[in-house]
Amino acid sequence: MNNKDIIALVEGRLSDERKAEVVKWLLKNPKQQQRYHVLKALHVAKMLKENEHGNSGRPTTFAKWYKYVGYAACVVLMFALAYTLTSPEEQLVEETTNITMTTSIGENKTLTLSDGTQVTLNANTTISYPETFSGDLREVSLRGEAFFDVTHNPRKPFMVATGNGMKIQVLGTVFNVKSYPEDLNVETTLVSGKVKVIEEHHKKTVVLTPSQRATYVKDADKLIVDNVETKNLTSWREGKLIYDETPIRQVIGDLKRKYKVDISVESPGIMDYKYTGEFDNLGIEQILDLFEVSSPILYKMNNNQITLYMKK
Amino acid sequence: MGMDSDFGLMYDFYKPKLFVIVNAYIPSKEDAEEIVHDVLIKLWEKRDTLQIRSNFTGYVYSMTRNASLDYLRKQKNKLTKEMSTEQQEFWLNHGALADDAASSILAKELESLVDSAIEKLPEKCRMVFKKSRLDGLCHKEISEELDISSKTVENHISRALRQLRTVLADYLPSLFL
Protein backbone atom coordinates (compact mmCIF):
# COMPACT_ATOMS: atom_id res chain seq x y z
CA MET A 1 0.00 0.00 0.00
CA ASN A 2 1.27 3.43 -0.79
CA ASN A 3 0.47 6.93 -1.87
CA LYS A 4 -0.94 5.73 -5.17
CA ASP A 5 -3.62 3.77 -3.35
CA ILE A 6 -4.58 6.80 -1.33
CA ILE A 7 -4.89 8.92 -4.44
CA ALA A 8 -6.93 6.21 -6.16
CA LEU A 9 -9.23 6.06 -3.17
CA VAL A 10 -9.59 9.83 -3.10
CA GLU A 11 -10.45 9.87 -6.77
CA GLY A 12 -12.86 6.97 -6.41
CA ARG A 13 -11.01 4.70 -8.82
CA LEU A 14 -10.85 1.59 -6.65
CA SER A 15 -12.85 -1.59 -6.88
CA ASP A 16 -15.01 -2.31 -3.85
CA GLU A 17 -12.68 -5.01 -2.71
CA ARG A 18 -9.54 -2.95 -3.02
CA LYS A 19 -11.28 -0.01 -1.43
CA ALA A 20 -12.13 -2.05 1.66
CA GLU A 21 -8.46 -2.97 2.02
CA VAL A 22 -7.20 0.55 1.60
CA VAL A 23 -9.74 1.99 4.04
CA LYS A 24 -8.82 -0.61 6.64
CA TRP A 25 -5.14 0.07 6.14
CA LEU A 26 -5.63 3.81 6.52
CA LEU A 27 -7.57 3.45 9.74
CA LYS A 28 -4.63 1.61 11.21
CA ASN A 29 -2.04 4.16 10.10
CA PRO A 30 -2.49 7.60 11.59
CA LYS A 31 0.34 9.05 9.51
CA GLN A 32 -1.13 7.81 6.26
CA GLN A 33 -4.52 8.95 7.40
CA GLN A 34 -3.23 12.49 7.73
CA ARG A 35 -2.06 12.23 4.21
CA TYR A 36 -5.47 11.08 3.13
CA HIS A 37 -7.10 14.07 4.87
CA VAL A 38 -5.05 16.51 2.88
CA LEU A 39 -5.24 14.64 -0.42
CA LYS A 40 -8.97 14.34 -0.06
CA ALA A 41 -9.38 18.04 0.64
CA LEU A 42 -7.18 18.93 -2.32
CA HIS A 43 -9.22 16.67 -4.55
CA VAL A 44 -12.50 18.18 -3.40
CA ALA A 45 -11.09 21.66 -3.90
CA LYS A 46 -10.18 20.64 -7.42
CA MET A 47 -13.69 19.34 -8.07
CA LEU A 48 -15.13 22.58 -6.80
CA LYS A 49 -13.00 24.53 -9.19
CA GLU A 50 -13.83 22.32 -12.17
CA ASN A 51 -17.44 22.66 -11.31
CA GLU A 52 -17.07 26.40 -11.56
CA HIS A 53 -15.12 26.47 -14.79
CA GLY A 54 -17.82 24.63 -16.54
CA ASN A 55 -17.78 21.16 -17.98
CA SER A 56 -20.89 21.44 -20.07
CA GLY A 57 -20.92 18.88 -22.83
CA ARG A 58 -17.41 18.99 -24.28
CA PRO A 59 -15.89 15.78 -23.03
CA THR A 60 -12.74 15.93 -25.16
CA THR A 61 -11.60 19.38 -24.18
CA PHE A 62 -12.70 18.62 -20.71
CA ALA A 63 -10.55 15.53 -20.61
CA LYS A 64 -7.51 17.55 -21.63
CA TRP A 65 -8.38 20.17 -19.09
CA TYR A 66 -8.70 17.54 -16.48
CA LYS A 67 -5.27 16.17 -17.26
CA TYR A 68 -3.78 19.62 -17.17
CA VAL A 69 -5.44 20.42 -13.87
CA GLY A 70 -4.30 17.06 -12.67
CA TYR A 71 -0.66 17.91 -13.28
CA ALA A 72 -1.04 21.27 -11.65
CA ALA A 73 -2.78 19.68 -8.72
CA CYS A 74 0.05 17.17 -8.37
CA VAL A 75 2.53 19.96 -7.98
CA VAL A 76 0.36 21.75 -5.46
CA LEU A 77 -0.17 18.50 -3.71
CA MET A 78 3.51 17.75 -3.40
CA PHE A 79 4.09 21.14 -1.84
CA ALA A 80 1.15 20.66 0.44
CA LEU A 81 2.39 17.28 1.51
CA ALA A 82 5.88 18.55 2.12
CA TYR A 83 4.27 21.26 4.17
CA THR A 84 2.08 19.05 6.29
CA LEU A 85 4.33 16.05 6.64
CA THR A 86 7.80 17.43 7.09
CA SER A 87 7.47 19.89 9.89
CA PRO A 88 4.01 20.62 11.15
CA GLU A 89 5.23 21.87 14.50
CA GLU A 90 7.83 24.13 13.04
CA GLN A 91 5.26 25.67 10.76
CA LEU A 92 2.95 26.28 13.64
CA VAL A 93 5.59 28.09 15.62
CA GLU A 94 6.52 30.18 12.63
CA GLU A 95 2.96 31.25 12.00
CA THR A 96 2.36 32.42 15.51
CA THR A 97 5.51 34.33 16.33
CA ASN A 98 4.15 36.65 18.95
CA ILE A 99 5.70 39.87 20.06
CA THR A 100 5.10 41.07 23.59
CA MET A 101 5.61 44.70 24.51
CA THR A 102 5.46 46.03 28.05
CA THR A 103 5.56 49.51 29.52
CA SER A 104 6.63 50.21 33.10
CA ILE A 105 5.16 52.69 35.57
CA GLY A 106 5.03 56.18 34.13
CA GLU A 107 5.98 55.05 30.63
CA ASN A 108 4.02 55.42 27.36
CA LYS A 109 4.98 53.82 24.08
CA THR A 110 3.60 53.94 20.54
CA LEU A 111 4.00 51.05 18.14
CA THR A 112 2.91 50.16 14.64
CA LEU A 113 1.62 46.67 13.92
CA SER A 114 2.21 44.80 10.67
CA ASP A 115 -1.10 46.00 9.18
CA GLY A 116 -0.31 49.65 9.87
CA THR A 117 -2.45 49.84 12.99
CA GLN A 118 -1.07 52.30 15.55
CA VAL A 119 -1.22 51.45 19.22
CA THR A 120 -0.24 53.74 22.07
CA LEU A 121 0.35 51.96 25.34
CA ASN A 122 -0.30 53.68 28.64
CA ALA A 123 1.79 52.92 31.71
CA ASN A 124 2.12 49.45 33.19
CA THR A 125 0.62 47.78 30.13
CA THR A 126 1.39 44.63 28.22
CA ILE A 127 0.28 43.89 24.71
CA SER A 128 1.01 40.83 22.63
CA TYR A 129 0.46 40.52 18.91
CA PRO A 130 1.67 38.36 16.03
CA GLU A 131 4.61 39.64 14.03
CA THR A 132 2.44 39.38 10.94
CA PHE A 133 -1.29 38.80 10.95
CA SER A 134 -2.14 35.49 9.29
CA GLY A 135 -5.56 33.88 9.13
CA ASP A 136 -8.76 35.82 8.88
CA LEU A 137 -8.57 37.64 12.17
CA ARG A 138 -6.19 40.26 13.48
CA GLU A 139 -5.98 39.36 17.12
CA VAL A 140 -4.06 41.06 19.91
CA SER A 141 -4.26 40.63 23.63
CA LEU A 142 -4.05 43.50 26.06
CA ARG A 143 -3.49 43.88 29.77
CA GLY A 144 -3.62 47.52 30.75
CA GLU A 145 -4.63 50.56 28.75
CA ALA A 146 -4.07 51.33 25.09
CA PHE A 147 -5.30 53.65 22.41
CA PHE A 148 -5.89 51.98 19.04
CA ASP A 149 -6.01 53.49 15.60
CA VAL A 150 -6.89 50.43 13.54
CA THR A 151 -6.23 50.24 9.80
CA HIS A 152 -9.49 49.58 7.99
CA ASN A 153 -9.81 46.07 6.59
CA PRO A 154 -13.35 44.70 6.47
CA ARG A 155 -12.14 41.26 5.40
CA LYS A 156 -10.00 40.84 8.46
CA PRO A 157 -11.60 42.02 11.68
CA PHE A 158 -9.36 43.32 14.41
CA MET A 159 -9.93 41.77 17.81
CA VAL A 160 -8.69 42.85 21.22
CA ALA A 161 -8.86 40.24 23.96
CA THR A 162 -8.54 41.60 27.48
CA GLY A 163 -8.74 38.43 29.54
CA ASN A 164 -10.91 40.52 31.84
CA GLY A 165 -14.31 39.51 30.57
CA MET A 166 -14.41 41.85 27.60
CA LYS A 167 -13.52 41.40 23.98
CA ILE A 168 -13.55 44.09 21.32
CA GLN A 169 -14.00 43.53 17.62
CA VAL A 170 -13.59 46.17 14.95
CA LEU A 171 -12.97 46.55 11.25
CA GLY A 172 -11.10 49.84 11.38
CA THR A 173 -11.65 52.57 13.95
CA VAL A 174 -10.12 54.64 16.71
CA PHE A 175 -10.81 53.57 20.25
CA ASN A 176 -9.39 53.26 23.74
CA VAL A 177 -9.36 50.15 25.91
CA LYS A 178 -8.67 50.30 29.62
CA SER A 179 -8.37 46.91 31.22
CA TYR A 180 -6.07 46.75 34.22
CA PRO A 181 -6.48 43.59 36.26
CA GLU A 182 -6.43 45.62 39.51
CA ASP A 183 -9.27 47.93 38.39
CA LEU A 184 -12.93 47.27 39.12
CA ASN A 185 -14.02 48.01 35.56
CA VAL A 186 -13.01 47.26 32.01
CA GLU A 187 -13.73 50.13 29.66
CA THR A 188 -13.85 50.57 25.93
CA THR A 189 -14.33 54.08 24.57
CA LEU A 190 -14.99 54.71 20.92
CA VAL A 191 -13.57 57.82 19.29
CA SER A 192 -14.56 57.21 15.67
CA GLY A 193 -15.88 54.40 13.48
CA LYS A 194 -17.65 51.45 15.00
CA VAL A 195 -16.73 48.72 17.45
CA LYS A 196 -18.41 45.65 18.75
CA VAL A 197 -17.88 44.92 22.42
CA ILE A 198 -18.41 41.37 23.55
CA GLU A 199 -19.00 40.65 27.18
CA GLU A 200 -17.59 37.15 27.38
CA HIS A 201 -19.46 35.68 30.31
CA HIS A 202 -23.00 36.11 29.01
CA LYS A 203 -21.91 36.54 25.41
CA LYS A 204 -23.65 39.88 25.37
CA THR A 205 -22.73 42.16 22.53
CA VAL A 206 -23.08 45.88 22.14
CA VAL A 207 -22.14 47.99 19.17
CA LEU A 208 -20.79 51.39 20.14
CA THR A 209 -21.16 54.58 18.18
CA PRO A 210 -18.60 57.37 18.53
CA SER A 211 -18.37 59.03 21.97
CA GLN A 212 -19.85 56.03 23.68
CA ARG A 213 -18.17 53.99 26.34
CA ALA A 214 -18.88 50.40 27.32
CA THR A 215 -18.00 49.60 30.91
CA TYR A 216 -17.89 46.07 32.19
CA VAL A 217 -18.22 46.01 35.96
CA LYS A 218 -16.32 42.91 36.94
CA ASP A 219 -17.85 42.35 40.38
CA ALA A 220 -21.43 42.97 39.36
CA ASP A 221 -20.87 41.20 36.03
CA LYS A 222 -22.69 44.01 34.24
CA LEU A 223 -22.17 45.84 30.98
CA ILE A 224 -23.07 49.53 30.94
CA VAL A 225 -22.99 51.91 27.98
CA ASP A 226 -22.86 55.66 28.44
CA ASN A 227 -21.99 58.79 26.50
CA VAL A 228 -18.66 60.38 27.34
CA GLU A 229 -16.30 63.14 26.40
CA THR A 230 -13.73 61.00 24.58
CA LYS A 231 -11.07 63.64 25.00
CA ASN A 232 -11.14 63.08 28.76
CA LEU A 233 -10.48 59.39 28.39
CA THR A 234 -7.80 59.53 25.73
CA SER A 235 -5.79 62.58 26.74
CA TRP A 236 -3.43 60.43 28.78
CA ARG A 237 -1.50 60.13 25.55
CA GLU A 238 -0.50 63.77 25.91
CA GLY A 239 0.34 63.30 29.56
CA LYS A 240 -2.96 64.82 30.71
CA LEU A 241 -5.30 63.32 33.23
CA ILE A 242 -8.83 64.68 32.97
CA TYR A 243 -11.56 63.74 35.40
CA ASP A 244 -15.23 64.48 35.35
CA GLU A 245 -17.08 63.16 38.35
CA THR A 246 -14.68 60.24 38.42
CA PRO A 247 -14.57 58.04 41.54
CA ILE A 248 -11.35 58.79 43.41
CA ARG A 249 -10.60 55.08 43.36
CA GLN A 250 -9.95 55.34 39.63
CA VAL A 251 -7.90 58.49 40.02
CA ILE A 252 -5.68 56.73 42.55
CA GLY A 253 -5.29 53.78 40.19
CA ASP A 254 -4.13 56.11 37.41
CA LEU A 255 -1.71 57.95 39.69
CA LYS A 256 -0.14 54.74 40.94
CA ARG A 257 0.56 53.72 37.37
CA LYS A 258 1.84 57.08 36.27
CA TYR A 259 4.08 57.84 39.23
CA LYS A 260 6.19 55.49 41.27
CA VAL A 261 4.26 56.05 44.47
CA ASP A 262 2.28 54.07 46.96
CA ILE A 263 -1.03 55.61 47.92
CA SER A 264 -3.04 54.58 50.92
CA VAL A 265 -6.28 55.95 52.22
CA GLU A 266 -6.99 56.79 55.82
CA SER A 267 -10.67 57.72 55.71
CA PRO A 268 -12.76 55.08 53.98
CA GLY A 269 -15.23 57.67 52.68
CA ILE A 270 -12.59 58.97 50.27
CA MET A 271 -12.89 56.08 47.84
CA ASP A 272 -16.41 57.10 46.87
CA TYR A 273 -15.63 60.77 46.48
CA LYS A 274 -16.09 61.91 42.89
CA TYR A 275 -13.33 64.12 41.61
CA THR A 276 -13.49 66.67 38.81
CA GLY A 277 -10.35 68.34 37.59
CA GLU A 278 -7.52 68.34 35.09
CA PHE A 279 -3.84 67.58 35.58
CA ASP A 280 -1.84 68.71 32.59
CA ASN A 281 1.59 67.10 32.74
CA LEU A 282 2.00 67.76 36.44
CA GLY A 283 4.27 66.15 39.01
CA ILE A 284 2.70 64.04 41.72
CA GLU A 285 3.19 66.71 44.40
CA GLN A 286 1.55 69.37 42.27
CA ILE A 287 -1.40 67.03 41.76
CA LEU A 288 -1.73 66.41 45.47
CA ASP A 289 -1.58 70.15 46.13
CA LEU A 290 -4.40 70.59 43.63
CA PHE A 291 -6.39 67.95 45.48
CA GLU A 292 -6.11 70.04 48.60
CA VAL A 293 -7.38 73.23 47.01
CA SER A 294 -10.07 71.72 44.81
CA SER A 295 -11.49 69.02 47.09
CA PRO A 296 -11.86 68.09 50.74
CA ILE A 297 -8.97 65.64 50.33
CA LEU A 298 -5.69 66.28 52.16
CA TYR A 299 -2.43 64.39 51.94
CA LYS A 300 0.67 63.44 53.85
CA MET A 301 3.79 62.40 52.00
CA ASN A 302 6.63 60.37 53.38
CA ASN A 303 9.21 59.40 50.75
CA ASN A 304 7.08 57.70 48.16
CA GLN A 305 4.41 56.78 50.64
CA ILE A 306 1.33 58.98 50.29
CA THR A 307 -1.62 58.95 52.67
CA LEU A 308 -4.91 60.62 51.79
CA TYR A 309 -7.47 61.71 54.32
CA MET A 310 -10.61 63.81 54.44
CA LYS A 311 -10.80 67.35 55.79
CA LYS A 312 -12.79 67.22 59.02
CA MET B 1 -41.49 38.84 -1.97
CA GLY B 2 -38.21 40.70 -1.84
CA MET B 3 -36.96 38.47 0.89
CA ASP B 4 -38.06 35.27 -0.73
CA SER B 5 -36.33 35.97 -3.98
CA ASP B 6 -33.28 37.17 -2.09
CA PHE B 7 -33.21 33.85 -0.36
CA GLY B 8 -33.67 31.97 -3.62
CA LEU B 9 -30.66 33.71 -5.06
CA MET B 10 -28.48 33.12 -2.05
CA TYR B 11 -29.58 29.50 -2.05
CA ASP B 12 -28.81 28.94 -5.71
CA PHE B 13 -25.48 30.63 -5.34
CA TYR B 14 -24.16 28.53 -2.48
CA LYS B 15 -25.95 25.24 -2.86
CA PRO B 16 -24.02 23.68 -5.77
CA LYS B 17 -20.69 24.56 -4.22
CA LEU B 18 -21.58 23.24 -0.80
CA PHE B 19 -23.07 20.11 -2.29
CA VAL B 20 -19.83 19.23 -4.05
CA ILE B 21 -18.01 19.44 -0.74
CA VAL B 22 -20.53 17.57 1.38
CA ASN B 23 -21.12 14.86 -1.19
CA ALA B 24 -17.40 14.15 -1.33
CA TYR B 25 -17.48 13.12 2.32
CA ILE B 26 -21.00 11.78 2.48
CA PRO B 27 -21.68 9.45 -0.43
CA SER B 28 -25.48 9.51 -0.19
CA LYS B 29 -26.69 12.20 -2.58
CA GLU B 30 -29.99 12.61 -0.78
CA ASP B 31 -28.39 13.02 2.63
CA ALA B 32 -25.78 15.43 1.32
CA GLU B 33 -28.45 17.50 -0.33
CA GLU B 34 -30.53 17.55 2.80
CA ILE B 35 -27.60 18.73 4.89
CA VAL B 36 -26.85 21.61 2.56
CA HIS B 37 -30.51 22.50 2.35
CA ASP B 38 -30.91 22.59 6.12
CA VAL B 39 -27.82 24.71 6.57
CA LEU B 40 -28.98 27.30 4.08
CA ILE B 41 -32.48 27.42 5.56
CA LYS B 42 -31.11 27.78 9.05
CA LEU B 43 -28.78 30.50 7.91
CA TRP B 44 -31.64 32.38 6.35
CA GLU B 45 -33.85 32.06 9.38
CA LYS B 46 -31.10 33.32 11.63
CA ARG B 47 -30.00 36.14 9.36
CA ASP B 48 -31.45 38.89 11.56
CA THR B 49 -29.93 37.73 14.80
CA LEU B 50 -26.61 36.76 13.31
CA GLN B 51 -23.90 39.33 13.45
CA ILE B 52 -21.56 38.29 10.73
CA ARG B 53 -19.41 41.29 10.32
CA SER B 54 -17.08 39.66 7.88
CA ASN B 55 -16.46 36.60 5.82
CA PHE B 56 -19.96 35.35 5.21
CA THR B 57 -18.64 32.50 3.07
CA GLY B 58 -16.35 31.35 5.84
CA TYR B 59 -19.33 31.26 8.11
CA VAL B 60 -21.45 29.33 5.63
CA TYR B 61 -18.63 26.88 5.20
CA SER B 62 -18.15 26.22 8.88
CA MET B 63 -21.88 25.71 9.38
CA THR B 64 -21.87 23.19 6.58
CA ARG B 65 -18.81 21.48 7.91
CA ASN B 66 -20.30 21.17 11.38
CA ALA B 67 -23.54 19.75 10.07
CA SER B 68 -21.60 17.20 7.98
CA LEU B 69 -19.43 16.24 10.93
CA ASP B 70 -22.57 15.67 12.99
CA TYR B 71 -23.93 13.38 10.36
CA LEU B 72 -20.66 11.47 10.01
CA ARG B 73 -20.32 11.12 13.75
CA LYS B 74 -23.74 9.54 13.98
CA GLN B 75 -23.02 7.20 11.10
CA LYS B 76 -19.65 6.05 12.32
CA ASN B 77 -20.88 5.40 15.83
CA LYS B 78 -23.83 3.30 14.81
CA LEU B 79 -23.70 0.00 16.59
CA THR B 80 -23.31 -2.88 14.22
CA LYS B 81 -22.18 -6.44 14.60
CA GLU B 82 -19.33 -6.05 12.23
CA MET B 83 -18.02 -2.83 10.88
CA SER B 84 -18.81 -2.57 7.21
CA THR B 85 -16.53 -0.86 4.72
CA GLU B 86 -19.16 1.83 4.50
CA GLN B 87 -18.95 2.50 8.17
CA GLN B 88 -15.17 2.44 8.10
CA GLU B 89 -15.32 5.05 5.41
CA PHE B 90 -17.46 7.19 7.67
CA TRP B 91 -14.73 6.94 10.27
CA LEU B 92 -12.13 7.90 7.75
CA ASN B 93 -14.10 10.79 6.31
CA HIS B 94 -15.07 12.10 9.69
CA GLY B 95 -11.39 12.33 10.53
CA ALA B 96 -10.66 13.92 7.18
CA LEU B 97 -13.26 16.64 7.54
CA ALA B 98 -12.47 17.22 11.20
CA ASP B 99 -8.82 17.83 10.30
CA ASP B 100 -8.45 21.60 10.51
CA ALA B 101 -5.49 21.85 8.18
CA ALA B 102 -7.22 19.81 5.50
CA SER B 103 -10.50 21.57 6.02
CA SER B 104 -8.95 24.98 5.64
CA ILE B 105 -7.94 23.99 2.10
CA LEU B 106 -11.62 23.66 1.31
CA ALA B 107 -12.60 26.85 3.06
CA LYS B 108 -9.99 28.77 1.08
CA GLU B 109 -11.02 27.27 -2.23
CA LEU B 110 -14.65 28.09 -1.59
CA GLU B 111 -13.80 31.65 -0.66
CA SER B 112 -11.68 32.17 -3.72
CA LEU B 113 -14.47 30.83 -5.94
CA VAL B 114 -16.96 33.19 -4.40
CA ASP B 115 -14.49 36.04 -4.73
CA SER B 116 -13.82 35.39 -8.37
CA ALA B 117 -17.52 35.14 -9.16
CA ILE B 118 -18.02 38.47 -7.47
CA GLU B 119 -15.08 40.07 -9.28
CA LYS B 120 -16.92 39.52 -12.55
CA LEU B 121 -19.76 41.82 -11.52
CA PRO B 122 -19.94 45.46 -12.70
CA GLU B 123 -18.08 47.75 -10.34
CA LYS B 124 -20.80 49.56 -8.42
CA CYS B 125 -22.87 46.43 -8.19
CA ARG B 126 -19.87 44.54 -6.88
CA MET B 127 -19.13 47.14 -4.25
CA VAL B 128 -22.66 47.05 -2.90
CA PHE B 129 -22.79 43.29 -2.97
CA LYS B 130 -19.52 42.98 -1.11
CA LYS B 131 -20.58 45.39 1.57
CA SER B 132 -23.80 43.52 2.05
CA ARG B 133 -22.73 39.91 1.86
CA LEU B 134 -19.12 40.01 2.89
CA ASP B 135 -18.99 42.84 5.40
CA GLY B 136 -22.45 42.12 6.70
CA LEU B 137 -23.61 45.73 6.48
CA CYS B 138 -27.35 46.29 6.26
CA HIS B 139 -28.95 48.12 3.36
CA LYS B 140 -29.31 51.31 5.35
CA GLU B 141 -25.65 51.36 6.35
CA ILE B 142 -24.59 50.83 2.75
CA SER B 143 -26.84 53.53 1.42
CA GLU B 144 -25.35 55.94 3.96
CA GLU B 145 -21.80 54.95 3.26
CA LEU B 146 -22.04 55.10 -0.51
CA ASP B 147 -24.53 57.94 -0.50
CA ILE B 148 -27.10 56.18 -2.67
CA SER B 149 -30.72 55.41 -1.95
CA SER B 150 -31.79 52.29 -0.16
CA LYS B 151 -33.76 51.24 -3.21
CA THR B 152 -30.64 51.45 -5.38
CA VAL B 153 -28.79 49.28 -2.89
CA GLU B 154 -31.51 46.66 -3.16
CA ASN B 155 -31.42 46.81 -6.93
CA HIS B 156 -27.67 46.33 -7.02
CA ILE B 157 -27.86 43.37 -4.73
CA SER B 158 -30.54 41.52 -6.59
CA ARG B 159 -28.77 42.27 -9.84
CA ALA B 160 -25.57 40.84 -8.40
CA LEU B 161 -27.30 37.73 -7.20
CA ARG B 162 -29.16 37.27 -10.45
CA GLN B 163 -25.97 37.51 -12.43
CA LEU B 164 -24.14 35.19 -10.10
CA ARG B 165 -26.95 32.72 -10.51
CA THR B 166 -26.82 32.71 -14.29
CA VAL B 167 -23.08 32.21 -14.13
CA LEU B 168 -23.66 29.21 -11.94
CA ALA B 169 -26.66 27.85 -13.75
CA ASP B 170 -24.29 26.36 -16.34
CA TYR B 171 -22.87 23.90 -13.91
CA LEU B 172 -24.50 20.68 -13.01
CA PRO B 173 -27.83 21.96 -14.24
CA SER B 174 -29.60 18.67 -13.78
CA LEU B 175 -28.89 18.64 -10.09
CA PHE B 176 -29.60 22.11 -8.95
CA LEU B 177 -32.28 23.86 -10.90
Chai-1 contact restraints between the chains, C-beta under 6 A:
chainA,res_idxA,chainB,res_idxB,connection_type,confidence,min_distance_angstrom,max_distance_angstrom,comment,restraint_id
A,A20,B,T85,contact,1.0,0.0,6.0,A-B,restraint_1
A,V23,B,T85,contact,1.0,0.0,6.0,A-B,restraint_2
A,V23,B,Q88,contact,1.0,0.0,6.0,A-B,restraint_3
A,V23,B,E89,contact,1.0,0.0,6.0,A-B,restraint_4
A,V23,B,L92,contact,1.0,0.0,6.0,A-B,restraint_5
A,L26,B,L92,contact,1.0,0.0,6.0,A-B,restraint_6
A,H37,B,A96,contact,1.0,0.0,6.0,A-B,restraint_7
A,H37,B,D99,contact,1.0,0.0,6.0,A-B,restraint_8
A,H37,B,A102,contact,1.0,0.0,6.0,A-B,restraint_9
A,V38,B,A102,contact,1.0,0.0,6.0,A-B,restraint_10
A,K40,B,A96,contact,1.0,0.0,6.0,A-B,restraint_11
A,A41,B,A102,contact,1.0,0.0,6.0,A-B,restraint_12
A,A41,B,I105,contact,1.0,0.0,6.0,A-B,restraint_13
A,A41,B,L106,contact,1.0,0.0,6.0,A-B,restraint_14
A,V44,B,I21,contact,1.0,0.0,6.0,A-B,restraint_15
A,V44,B,A24,contact,1.0,0.0,6.0,A-B,restraint_16
A,V44,B,L106,contact,1.0,0.0,6.0,A-B,restraint_17
A,A45,B,I105,contact,1.0,0.0,6.0,A-B,restraint_18
A,A45,B,L106,contact,1.0,0.0,6.0,A-B,restraint_19
A,A45,B,E109,contact,1.0,0.0,6.0,A-B,restraint_20
A,M47,B,V20,contact,1.0,0.0,6.0,A-B,restraint_21
A,L48,B,V20,contact,1.0,0.0,6.0,A-B,restraint_22
A,L48,B,E109,contact,1.0,0.0,6.0,A-B,restraint_23
A,N51,B,V20,contact,1.0,0.0,6.0,A-B,restraint_24
A,N51,B,Y171,contact,1.0,0.0,6.0,A-B,restraint_25
A,E52,B,L113,contact,1.0,0.0,6.0,A-B,restraint_26
A,G54,B,D170,contact,1.0,0.0,6.0,A-B,restraint_27
A,S56,B,D170,contact,1.0,0.0,6.0,A-B,restraint_28
A,D136,B,N55,contact,1.0,0.0,6.0,A-B,restraint_29
A,P154,B,S54,contact,1.0,0.0,6.0,A-B,restraint_30
A,P154,B,D135,contact,1.0,0.0,6.0,A-B,restraint_31
A,P157,B,S54,contact,1.0,0.0,6.0,A-B,restraint_32
